[in-house]
Amino acid sequence: MARRTIDPGDWGDISAKKQSNGRWKATCRYRPWDGGELKPAGAWGATEEESKANLRRNVRDRLAHSDSEHEKITRDVRLSVLADLWLEEKALDPGCSAETLKQYRDEIEESADKRGDRAAIKIKPALGGYRWREAKSVVLDRHLKRLLELGYYEKAHRQKVILKGIMGLGARHLNVPNPMDNVARLRRAEERSGPRAADGATLTGLRSQMEDWLSGKAIPGTPAYRSGPKRSRLVLDASDLMLATGGRPGEVLAIRKVDCVPLDKDVDWTECRRWRVWFTGTIATDRETGKLYRKSKPKTKNSVGSVVVADFAVPTLIRLLAAAGDDPEAVLLTTRTGGLVSPRKLSGQLRKARGSNYAWVTPKTFRKTVGTRVKRKKGLDAAAEQLRHGSTVITERFYVDDPEDVADYTDALEEGWGGE
């Protein structure tokens, strides 16, 4: 009878023999996960069964030590375990920033913060109990559609990306197709209705409401200030600069004093009415310490550049420059204690200041508003340049809320049906 083939990560038949000292020795051969040559293994015990049990435990330990990840990824692995392994893999990827890794972790794991929303839908609580063989395409598809039904479009897209990575890790190790490949496509809100920019009336109303919020008044969706630290003007100042430049939140939060260049050469800088701002960095999180730092390059290579600040934000810029002191490297927008501000914190403050009347407004809305206004006045190429996009395709698809007016072609429609 032919000897059974031993697959990687497995061992052959175990035999045991009583030795001259009265103890039992069990032996077998096992094959490491790397698919190399068979290796011998042995273990002792007071009885035959004890020696075999000790040997099985020893071999498992050796295989786990040789490749613990392979041992864990089977068709019975739970998605909670697979998610942890995927996060470990992404942590080793130099192309995955600390901010991105934190966003992944926030979507996967339930928040430990007691102030967190316990009703928030996370991947582990929702899907972590499923085994790989149970997490079929229909299960994953149903989970994402549930998010869409609740109106969480961006969350659904983020979790789809994450689930594709998690299930892809299992698919690679098990040599099977990725179940996420058969999940229905999720169309972005922009693909359905186009980008939404704020018009003049919206901006006027929003700013007035944000001023009320800053003064401590109650606004729709946010109660009045009662106690604790006074509300910070940070969100208003950052909104001014985003609307005046089209900068991304992280880029605006990373503006230093040295990045601001006065264009009126014959007046003191405090009286200058024309300014150019350079975007040379963004706010990032250190992967090891979790602390914020100013990253010396923005989102893409095309993002490095400068724009002229719109006149309405010049007083805000001058006030921030004066408060920054004499250090040219000082960042303009900081916390009360002079620390850096993360884009996530800025978004959280905006959610409070915008209330329920402007719940659809996000920092990205300001960027879309800038792109839309420049496009209407100067054209699509100018809008792409203002937003520092490498292509007008991205600008037109995701940042311009400006339906085209069709030219007058009625002369081609006159014949027949009421025409001559």
VENCOR-V794852 format. One record per backbone hydrogen bond with DSSP energy under -0.5 kcal/mol. NH is the residue of the N-H (numbers start at 0). CO is the residue of the C=O. If there is no record, write none. Layout:
{{NH,CO} {NH,CO}}
//
This chain:
{{6,4} {8,30} {9,6} {9,30} {11,28} {14,26} {16,24} {18,22} {21,18} {23,44} {24,16} {25,42} {26,14} {27,40} {29,38} {30,9} {31,36} {34,31} {38,29} {40,27} {42,25} {44,23} {50,46} {51,47} {52,48} {53,49} {54,50} {55,51} {56,52} {57,53} {58,54} {59,55} {60,56} {61,57} {62,58} {63,59} {64,60} {65,61} {66,62} {70,66} {71,67} {72,68} {73,71} {76,73} {78,129} {79,127} {80,77} {81,77} {82,78} {83,79} {84,80} {85,81} {86,82} {87,83} {88,84} {89,85} {90,86} {91,87} {91,88} {92,89} {93,91} {95,92} {96,94} {100,96} {101,97} {102,98} {103,99} {104,100} {105,101} {106,102} {107,103} {108,104} {115,112} {117,115} {119,116} {121,119} {122,106} {123,107} {125,121} {126,122} {127,122} {127,123} {129,126} {131,76} {132,74} {133,130} {134,130} {134,131} {135,133} {138,135} {139,135} {140,136} {141,137} {142,138} {143,139} {144,140} {145,141} {146,142} {147,143} {148,144} {149,145} {150,147} {151,146} {152,150} {155,151} {156,152} {157,153} {158,154} {159,155} {160,156} {161,157} {162,158} {163,159} {164,160} {165,161} {166,162} {167,163} {168,164} {169,165} {170,166} {171,167} {172,168} {173,169} {174,170} {175,170} {178,176} {180,177} {181,178} {182,179} {186,184} {190,187} {191,187} {191,188} {192,188} {193,188} {193,189} {196,194} {202,198} {203,199} {204,200} {205,201} {206,202} {207,203} {208,204} {209,205} {210,206} {211,207} {212,208} {213,209} {214,210} {215,212} {216,211} {218,221} {221,218} {224,215} {234,231} {235,232} {236,232} {237,233} {238,234} {239,235} {240,236} {241,237} {242,238} {243,239} {244,240} {245,241} {251,247} {252,248} {253,249} {253,250} {254,251} {256,329} {257,327} {258,255} {259,256} {260,258} {260,275} {261,259} {262,273} {263,273} {264,262} {266,263} {270,267} {271,267} {271,268} {275,260} {276,306} {277,258} {278,304} {279,277} {281,294} {283,281} {283,292} {285,290} {289,285} {292,283} {294,281} {294,292} {302,299} {303,300} {304,278} {306,276} {308,274} {309,243} {312,309} {313,310} {316,312} {317,313} {318,314} {319,315} {320,316} {321,317} {322,318} {323,319} {324,321} {327,325} {329,326} {331,254} {333,331} {334,338} {337,334} {345,341} {346,342} {347,343} {348,344} {349,345} {350,346} {351,347} {352,348} {353,349} {354,350} {355,219} {356,219} {357,353} {358,355} {360,357} {364,361} {365,361} {366,362} {367,363} {368,364} {369,365} {370,366} {371,367} {372,368} {373,369} {374,370} {375,371} {376,372} {377,373} {378,373} {378,374} {382,378} {383,379} {384,380} {385,381} {386,382} {387,384} {388,383} {394,390} {395,391} {396,392} {397,393} {398,393} {398,394} {399,394} {400,398} {401,399} {405,403} {408,406} {411,408} {412,409} {418,415}}
//
